[in-house]
Amino acid sequence: MDAYLVFEDGETFSGQWIGSPKETLGEVVFTTGMTGYQEVMTDPSYAGQIVTFTYPLIGNYGTVMGESESDAPTCTGVVVSELFGGGENGLAVWLDRHGVPGLSGVDTRAVVRKIRSQGAMRGMFSSNPRPTVTGWPDPLSAEWVDSVSVRTPVFHPAKVSDASHIVLIDFGYKRSILQSLIEGGCQVTVVPWFWPPQKIESLDPDGLLFSNGPGDPKAMLPWVSGWVPLVQKIPTLGICLGHQILALAFGADTQRLPFGHRGSNHPVKELATEEVWMTSQNHGYAVCSDSLDLAVWELTHSHVNDGSVEGLAHRQYPIFTAQFHPEAHPGPEDAAGLFQRFIDRVNAAKEVKVYG
Ligand SMILES: NC(=O)CC[C@H](N)C(=O)O
């Protein structure tokens, strides 16, 4: 059945419904990874977004148990050029089972060209090429984070005894982040994003992880100052939205990128070693480099393509952050060592706490 992707400026692209045919609205973004569509669709950072896949054939290896980054697809919709959807474990059935709509047979190259030249834009799926839109979703709302965060704390035991305890503040975390901590020998408590700092502290964390998540980081501005006393004394790692929130908390500013970084082959340079890592990325906002007080923050990583801020280390407090995804999934694992760096730091601080 014919369906349309209608942009907020009125430009319309046609295709056929896949998944659950239903009207939906969201920011239209594109991702360039050749594989990993299931991980992308279940990454909670895509909540509120319609994801366009630039790779021309999507669905060819079906859906695989255990590969999801959360319980269900969290993106608002998907746009593909050619869908290979067949079978019980096929992508089309899986999307339908989870009530997610999509369009196939779309000229995705033209969609990407539009976003690249005109910037991030919202759009709608409809059976009507000229639908009436009553209101567009607002990325500056805390509802995106709230819609994907846990409601109550969830404890994940360690594989080893005497493990360090990480409290993961959940803005929409990917399972691979939790997995990386557990594989590194930690026990982890995932807590709702809205938990007050005193409650987080009462769990006696040895380390804090500020997770990835959807929306504009400035949606979190009313809360950022509350987290400052915690991260000043407990080793902290921020990933993606978590990186942006921590930068905001210490006076930096964030801005929307022209069309985002989403894909599995974004080159990032570690400035101290001059190593270039291929990284997995998914972000539409970035920390403004000219807003960084270099007496407060050290710039540790930058994007090779556009020079944008990709990693920070606080000069006074035990905080470091990455705009990219060290847990990969999907994508290369060049940056996975960041988890070990964090865990080493947490374990060292714990030793001092216990033995003085
Ligand atoms: N993956 C993320 O955490 C994304 C962060 C934020 N929502 C952005 O688009 O920039």
The ligand as a MOL file (V3000), in Angstrom:
LIG
                    3D

  0  0  0     0  0            999 V3000
M  V30 BEGIN CTAB
M  V30 COUNTS 10 9 0 0 0
M  V30 BEGIN ATOM
M  V30 1 N 23.3300 8.5500 21.5220 0
M  V30 2 C 23.0830 9.5950 22.2760 0
M  V30 3 O 23.2080 9.5650 23.5080 0
M  V30 4 C 22.5350 10.8020 21.5880 0
M  V30 5 C 22.5980 12.0660 22.4010 0
M  V30 6 C 21.6530 13.1600 21.9130 0
M  V30 7 N 20.2920 12.7400 21.9580 0
M  V30 8 C 22.0680 13.6100 20.5190 0
M  V30 9 O 21.3960 13.3480 19.5680 0
M  V30 10 O 23.0740 14.2380 20.3530 0
M  V30 END ATOM
M  V30 BEGIN BOND
M  V30 1 1 1 2
M  V30 2 2 2 3
M  V30 3 1 2 4
M  V30 4 1 4 5
M  V30 5 1 5 6
M  V30 6 1 6 7
M  V30 7 1 6 8
M  V30 8 2 8 9
M  V30 9 1 8 10
M  V30 END BOND
M  V30 END CTAB
M  END
